[in-house]
Amino acid sequence: MPTLFETWRNASPFYDESHQALADSVRRFIEREAVPHVEGWEEAGIVPRDFHRKAGGAGLLGLGFPEAQGGTSEGIDIFHKLVLVEETARSGAGGVQAGLFTHYVSLPLLIEHGDPTLVDRIAPEVLSGEKILAIAVTEPSGGSDVAALRTRAVRDGGDYVVNGSKTFITNGMRADYYLVAVRTGDAETGGISMLLIEADRAGFSRTSLKKMGWHASDTATLHFDDVRVPVSNRIGEEHRGFRNLLKNFNAERLQAAQQCTSFARICLEEAIAWAGERATFGKKLGQHQSIRIKLADMARRIGATQAWIDLAAWQFQQGKASAADLSLLKVQATLMFEKVAREAAQILGGASYIRGSVVERIYREVRVVAIGGGSEEILLDMAGRQMGFGE
């Protein structure tokens, strides 16, 4: 029986046979290499390195990245990336996706703005799964306010000396490299630069954080105490990192929206299956009008959000994407996800509250996507300002 997303793709002008072929390939990989191990990874609080290598060997890590760096770019469009998000969500654990794909946020910055020698050294081993690259922007004092970051890098000859801290960093405990936003100047947004910092540099340390969800991915606070970093590790021009970060956030928000619809669909599928099997008051649960209404409303919310995602993806690919629209889209997706996950839990009843249930696991992932990459409140305010409201 086709998944809900397969049914969607088959009726969409944005997807063709190549997207279906990718979906089939990724699904087989996830069913073989992830699904049987997810509960163990959740308990351990980490995705093993070997899984990264397998994912690299299967081409999951390199999709859309340059061939010269070990990626696959020929014939790949933005909708292939949406398919990748959808099918890796089939693991039923956001931590698996987070553990695998932090480089989709960080590596484009390195490739586009980094020194070619640095790119040639790091990108291939990240795309093969041998090394892990994380991005470190959020700080304990500022949260989503990037312009207020305090981690400072002071020029000293051919090095920068870095002091400060970052927190809520996905893959923070395992990463070999970090793309770190630092303050190199005094202006709020005009004094921010990006540095590539290796985890083995003297003065660097990290502390593990326990979380509500994403248990299968490690999260950390990073500490920089007089860490010396070569100027050649700077990514882009000095003091010009803020604009590059904002551009990168747009792609991250589109990906986050797709993740929300992917997990919402899994919740809906679980609810449909449960309603077709569970009997209450003399008939199947799904035969009760109130349950049919819930299921139909869940499908409505998911379909409306996916339609917006597909349009935004096409606009992004054509260079017509609006930062305000992408901010609003991410808010739409997270609110939809929260509602659908709640309704799925209501339909499953007590079964959704037991560890090991797919819906229980996914329900724990709701808050992180509503906050990460820009909270709902921050994004709504930012979109309102960009659209000129209140002027």
Secondary structure as UniProt FT lines:
FT   HELIX           4..10
FT   TURN            13..14
FT   HELIX           17..33
FT   HELIX           35..37
FT   HELIX           38..44
FT   HELIX           49..57
FT   TURN            58..59
FT   HELIX           67..69
FT   TURN            74..75
FT   HELIX           78..88
FT   HELIX           89..91
FT   HELIX           94..101
FT   HELIX           103..113
FT   HELIX           116..127
FT   TURN            128..129
FT   STRAND          133..136
FT   TURN            140..144
FT   HELIX           146..148
FT   STRAND          152..156
FT   TURN            157..158
FT   STRAND          159..170
FT   TURN            171..174
FT   STRAND          177..183
FT   TURN            188..191
FT   STRAND          192..198
FT   TURN            199..200
FT   TURN            202..203
FT   STRAND          204..209
FT   TURN            215..216
FT   STRAND          219..230
FT   HELIX           231..233
FT   STRAND          234..235
FT   TURN            238..239
FT   HELIX           241..277
FT   STRAND          279..280
FT   TURN            281..282
FT   STRAND          283..284
FT   HELIX           285..287
FT   HELIX           289..317
FT   TURN            318..319
FT   HELIX           323..348
FT   HELIX           349..353
FT   TURN            355..356
FT   HELIX           358..363
FT   TURN            364..365
FT   HELIX           366..371
FT   TURN            372..373
FT   HELIX           376..386
FT   TURN            387..390
//
